[in-house]
Amino acid sequence: MTRTLVRLRFSKQGNLRLLGHRDLMRCVERVFRRAGLPLRFSAGFHPKPRMSFPSALALGIEGLDEVLEVELTAPVEAAELMQRLTVQSPPGLNFHKVELLPAGAPKARLHSTCYELLLPPQYASGLQSRVEHLLATAQWSVQRPGRRNALDLRAQVLELACTGDKLRIRLRATDRGGVSPRDVLAALGLEGVEAQGARLCRIVVEVQP
């Protein structure tokens, strides 16, 4: 059977940010079905589409440059694939890049993720000093419920910057369980900022070259 591997870049915004990862996968599968694109499925009693995301996007976070890889059973030109997906996509789901990968190409491996957050004015006071304190710390432990070993948040923070009312967070990917941008917010004393209407946005997912 023909195997065509496609890597897509897309955005997930607006009300779609309230979709969990599993619901997003089902949404994308429906888009492919409506577009008449030949998804490849796994074998067995409960076949599932050959579809993977290098990094799942947490509930409530918008994504501007997400990565999705799918396998097709027949070749489709990139321009045609993009056009058919665009016609069938619901509001908030926008595909903006299609890459047809060569036969035998490995799946995408996550390198890092970058987030931005616009802060309400009451949360900006004193934030710069807290950012500097965290960056100057050699280690910052985060304990997960049910996990024996703590995670070192500081080791995974590649970039942390506050410019005016905008906070930028870039996190290193790891195979041993990663920290989240919300862990960074908690470390900075910003646990309640999303409840006050601020929205986390993942601006890019960086994969290994």
C-alpha positions in Angstrom: 0.0 0.0 0.0 1.2 3.5 -0.8 2.4 5.5 2.2 2.5 9.3 1.9 3.7 11.2 5.0 2.5 14.8 5.3 3.6 17.4 7.8 1.2 20.3 8.3 1.4 23.5 10.2 -1.9 24.9 11.6 -3.4 27.2 14.1 -6.0 26.5 16.8 -7.7 29.7 18.1 -10.9 31.1 19.4 -13.4 28.7 20.9 -11.3 25.8 19.6 -8.8 26.4 22.4 -11.4 24.8 24.7 -11.1 21.5 22.8 -8.9 18.9 24.5 -6.3 17.0 22.6 -8.5 13.9 21.9 -11.3 16.1 20.7 -8.9 18.0 18.5 -7.8 14.7 16.9 -11.4 13.7 16.2 -12.0 17.2 14.7 -9.1 16.9 12.4 -10.1 13.4 11.3 -13.6 14.7 10.4 -12.0 17.5 8.4 -9.9 15.0 6.4 -13.0 12.8 5.9 -15.1 15.6 4.6 -12.3 16.7 2.4 -12.2 13.2 0.8 -8.5 12.8 1.7 -7.3 9.2 1.9 -6.2 8.8 5.5 -4.2 5.6 6.3 -5.5 3.7 9.3 -3.9 1.3 11.7 -4.7 -2.4 11.6 -6.8 -4.3 14.2 -10.3 -4.3 15.6 -10.3 -0.6 16.3 -8.4 1.1 13.5 -7.3 4.6 14.1 -6.0 7.2 11.6 -2.2 7.4 11.3 -2.0 10.8 12.8 0.5 12.3 15.3 1.3 15.5 17.0 4.8 16.1 18.3 3.4 18.0 21.2 -0.2 18.0 22.5 -1.7 21.4 23.2 -3.2 21.8 26.7 -6.8 22.7 27.1 -7.4 26.5 27.1 -4.2 27.4 25.2 -4.3 28.8 21.7 -1.8 27.6 19.1 -0.5 29.7 16.2 2.0 27.3 14.7 1.2 23.7 15.6 2.5 20.6 13.9 0.6 17.6 12.7 1.8 14.6 10.7 -0.6 12.3 8.9 -0.2 9.3 6.6 -2.2 9.0 3.4 -2.8 5.9 1.2 -2.4 7.9 -2.0 -0.3 10.9 -3.1 -2.0 14.3 -3.1 -0.4 17.5 -4.4 0.4 20.0 -1.6 -1.7 22.8 -3.1 -4.7 20.6 -3.6 -4.4 19.2 0.0 -4.3 22.7 1.4 -7.3 23.8 -0.6 -9.4 20.9 0.4 -8.6 21.2 4.1 -9.2 24.9 4.1 -12.7 24.5 2.6 -13.7 21.9 5.3 -12.1 23.4 8.4 -14.3 24.9 11.2 -13.7 28.4 12.4 -10.6 28.6 14.5 -8.8 25.8 12.7 -6.6 27.1 10.0 -3.9 25.1 8.0 -1.2 27.3 6.6 1.7 25.1 5.5 1.9 21.6 3.9 5.1 19.6 3.5 5.2 16.3 1.6 7.9 14.3 3.2 10.1 11.8 1.3 9.6 8.1 1.7 11.2 6.7 4.8 11.4 10.1 6.5 11.3 9.9 10.3 8.5 11.4 12.3 9.0 14.8 13.8 10.8 15.0 17.1 10.0 17.9 19.4 12.9 20.4 20.1 11.1 23.2 22.0 7.9 25.1 22.4 7.4 28.9 22.8 4.5 30.7 24.5 3.3 34.2 25.0 0.9 35.8 27.5 -0.5 39.3 27.6 -0.7 40.2 31.3 -3.4 42.3 33.0 -1.9 45.5 34.5 -2.2 44.3 38.1 0.1 41.3 37.4 2.9 43.2 35.8 4.1 44.9 39.0 7.3 43.4 40.3 7.3 40.7 37.6 10.7 41.6 36.1 12.5 41.0 39.4 10.7 37.6 39.8 11.8 36.6 36.2 15.4 37.6 37.0 15.3 35.6 40.2 14.0 32.5 38.5 16.6 32.8 35.7 19.4 33.2 38.3 18.4 30.1 40.2 20.4 26.9 39.5 17.5 24.6 40.1 13.7 25.0 40.5 11.9 21.8 41.5 8.3 21.0 40.4 6.6 18.0 42.0 3.9 16.2 40.1 1.2 14.3 42.0 1.9 10.6 41.9 5.4 11.1 40.6 8.4 10.1 42.8 11.0 12.4 41.3 10.6 16.1 41.0 11.1 17.9 37.7 13.7 20.7 37.3 11.8 23.6 35.8 14.9 25.8 35.5 16.7 23.2 33.3 13.9 23.3 30.8 13.5 27.1 30.5 15.4 28.2 27.4 14.0 31.7 27.4 12.0 33.8 29.9 11.4 37.4 29.2 9.0 40.2 30.2 8.6 43.1 27.9 5.9 45.6 29.0 2.8 43.5 29.5 4.0 40.5 27.4 5.5 37.4 29.0 7.5 35.1 26.7 8.3 31.5 27.7 10.4 29.0 25.7 10.7 25.5 27.0 13.1 22.7 26.1 11.6 19.3 25.1 12.6 16.3 27.2 12.0 12.6 27.0 11.6 12.3 30.8 8.5 14.4 31.3 8.4 18.1 30.7 7.2 21.1 32.7 4.4 23.2 31.3 4.1 27.0 30.8 1.6 26.9 33.7 4.4 25.6 35.9 6.4 28.7 35.0 3.4 30.9 35.7 3.1 29.3 39.1 6.8 29.8 39.8 6.4 33.5 39.0 3.3 33.9 41.3 0.9 34.1 38.3 -1.4 31.2 39.1 -4.5 33.2 38.8 -3.8 35.2 35.7 -5.8 33.0 33.3 -8.8 33.2 35.6 -8.6 37.0 35.1 -9.0 36.6 31.4 -5.4 36.3 30.2 -4.9 33.8 27.4 -1.8 31.7 27.0 -0.8 31.3 23.4 1.7 28.9 21.9 3.3 30.8 19.1 5.6 28.1 17.7 6.4 24.4 18.0 10.0 23.7 17.0 10.9 20.3 15.8 14.4 18.7 15.3 15.9 19.6 12.0 
